[in-house]
Amino acid sequence: MSFTLEDLKNKDTLAKIQVVIMVELGKHPLTGFKTLSLGGQRKFNEKLNAYIRALPAVKEEWELKLQQDFNTACIEELYTNTFKAENQFVAILNTEPIRLRREGEEDMDINTPL
C-alpha cells in the first residue's frame, strides 16, 4: 500500500521524515518545524509533499527508503566528528499530572480518588 496520512500520524515515521526534509532544506536535522518561518514552513511542506510522492508504492519499500534516507541524514549531518551529545537540545517535559476542572467544580487534591 502507498504512503497515507495514517502513516504520517506515526510518530517514528514523522520524526524520520522531518529529519530527512530538514537536511534537504539545509537545516540542522533536529530543527523543529514550528521554529521555521512561515516561508520556511511552506518550503518544508513543498519538500515533504515531493518526498512523499517520490516514495515507492509498496509499504515495505517506502519504509526501507525512508530508513535509508534517515540513516544517511543522521550519519552525514548529525553524528559527525564534532557531534557532542551534551550539546543536543532535549525538551524538558512536565510529566506531573494536572487535573483540569470544569466550570463550577471545586478545587480538589489531585491525589483524591474520583
N, C-alpha and C positions, 0 to 999 in steps of 0.2 A: 504494500500500500504506500502511496506517496505521502509526503510530509503534510501534516494537517495542523490546524490551530490547536488541537488537543496535544499534539507533540510539543508545541511551543509552550504549553502550560506546564510541562515537566520541568522542574527546577534545574536539574542537571543539564538537560538539553538547552534550556535558555541560557544558563551560565556559560556553556561551551560556545554557543553561537555568539554571545556577547563578546567573549574574549576574541574570537576569530574576527568579528566585524571591527572591533576597536583597533586591532592590529592593522587591518586593511585601511582604516582611516588614519593610520599613523599615530594613534594614541597609545598610551600605556595599556597593556592588556586588562588591568584591573580597574580601569576608568569606569565609573558608574554612568549609566545612560542619563540620569537626571542631572548630572553635573555638566552635561553638554549644553551649549547654547541652543536656541531654537533652530538655528541653521544647522548646527551640528547634529541635532536630533533628526532633522529632516534628511541629512546626508546618511546618517546611520540607518534610518528606515529604508532609504533607497537601496543601500548596500545590502541590508537584510533581505529585502524582497528579491533582489537579484540573486543573492546567495541561495535562498530557498528555492527559487525557480530553477537554478542550475543543479540542485541536488538530484541524485538518481531517484527513480520512481519506486524502487523496492526498498522497504524499510531497513532491512539488514544492510543494504548497500549504502544508503544515506547515513545510517548510524556509523558505519565504518569510515566513510568520507569525513563526517563531522569530527570523529575521534582523531583521525589523522591530522586534520587541519588544526584542531585544538592542540594536539601534541606538538606540532610544528611551531605554532604561535608561542607556546609556553617555553619550548627549548630555545627558540631564536630570540624571543623578546623578554622573557621573564627570568628564566633560570640561566643567566649569563654569568661570566666570571665576576661581575660586580654585584651579583644578587646577594642581598643580606636579608634573611627572613625578618630580622628585628626592625627593618625599615618599612615593612609592608603594613599597610593600614588594615586593621581588622575592626569592624564595627563592634562597639560595646553595646550589648543589648540588655535592657532591663527585663529580667525574667521573673520578677516578682509579680504575682497575680494582682490584678486590680478589679475590684467589684464595682461595676457600674450600676448605679441605682436609677430606678425610674422616678419620674416626677411624682412627688408626694410621698415617696418612701423615706423612712427614717434611716439615718446612718447606722451602720452596724459593723461590728468587728468582722473582718474577713474570715477569721477562724471559726466564727459561729456557724454551725450547720444550718442549712436552709430548711 
